[in-house]
Amino acid sequence: MKRLLAATLSVSFLMAAAASAGEAIAVSTSSNGGRATATATAVGNASSVAIAGATRGGRAVATSDAVGYRNGYADSRAVAFADRGVALSDSRADARGLFGGSASADSESIAAAIGGLAISNSAAVADGTFFGHARSRSTSTALSHYGVSVSDSVATSRGIFGGHASSDSDSTAMTYGGVSTSRTRVISDASLHASAESNGLGVSISGLLMRSDSRVHAESRSVRFGSSRSDAVMIRVRP
């Protein structure tokens, strides 16, 4: 009887561990005079990947974070590469599904620099509670060639009391010898069996000695069986 009880408890613990499993991968490489740091964190029902580069005289830092929890799933990826430049990449994904709700968060950040500075930040947050559903996806890309490039993307979704919320955010900044910045903010909030969807896209490209800025904000909120949608796009090119 004791053996049967011990076996039952062991199987229960194993099933609980498998249900809330997390996966984290961190890769860091460096060569002459360079520094590469990669950090990945995943908690439960989450996957996190951080990859850093840096070859000769460059510095690359990639940080990834993913949290999940029970009915939520989070996927976070951060990639940084620097060759005689500086590349910083940070990605964060947070999904929470409670009391019959479900949530999904996907975040990706990429920064690459050759003789310049590239900074990329991405965050996806989703919260689904009381049979609500929330999905967030955020992508940020910063590419610099002897210039300064900064990209920032944030997607936030909240579904509560049977509401459905979806957010997609994309931000891209590219430069060749100039300065380029792109920031995108997307928010969706739905409650009481309503649905809300928001999509935002920001692209900034600059040429030699030029400056380009892109700012995008999309927000959608709906309650009581209502439906709302918001789309915002900005593409700025300064050759």
Buried (B, 14 or more C-beta within 10 A) or exposed (E): EEEEEEEEEEEEEEEEEEEBBBEBBBBBBBEEEBBBBBBBBBBBBBBBBBBBBBBEBBBBBBBBBBBBBBBBBBBBBBBBBBBBBBBBBBBBBBBBBBEEBBBBBBBBBBBBBBBBBBBBBBBBBBBBBBBBBBBBBBBBBBBBBBBBBBBBBBBBBBBBBBBBBBBBBBBBBBBBBBBBBBBBBBBBBBBBBBBBBBBBBBBBBBBEEBBBBBBBBBBBBBBEEBEBBBEBBBBBBBE
